[in-house]
């Protein structure tokens, strides 16, 4: 039996690409199958997708930050549409819901509709971030998790959990199996951005950080297997 009833899955834009740029169908299909494995367990699923395979606003030094962030939001829309099509192709009902009003492309976020979709076991793909500049898609994941009363955010990252220092530069970095929100914030650990962590702490949403390369990682986390790091 699944450990969680309702989850938000945070998917990076790079997960939808085989070469870290753009959208490649094989990568999108892998992610869709992973999401299906969770849906098949009866779990209600929301997905927040990033846009880093197209654009990272904060790295655009010569551009106004707000404009750069809006470009990033539009990148998430493209990713969400591709993921929605891949889910539909394998029989998973889904809705792409945007924080930005672009009704000719996808529907605009309206919480009562979103809750109805989730209650009916339909996947909701949240795109457009929070709809505001200066907020990351990590913050969007926390915001949506709070709004829909999700049990947890499942976050697949390039590393296999949260460490006390960068494991890429420190071979002696210590990995945490469990850690508190307060510890993550106090030590400025790079799990998600601090705005997102603070929101999870305030509203009691668990965060599970694990490796995106873990075989069947999403399904195993939903089953309660201890992968990566749990923040609570």
Protein Blocks (a to p, Z undefined) as FASTA:
>chain_A
ZZbfbdcddddfklmpcnopajdfklmmmmmmmmmmmmmnopacdddddfklmocfklmm
kbcfklmmmmmmmmmmmmmmmmmmmmmmnopacddddfbdcfklbccddfklmmmmmmno
pacddehijopghiafklmmmmmmmmnopabdcdddfbfbdcfbdfklmmkbccdfbdcf
klmmmnopafbcfklmmmmmmnopacddddfklghklmmmmnopaghjadZZ
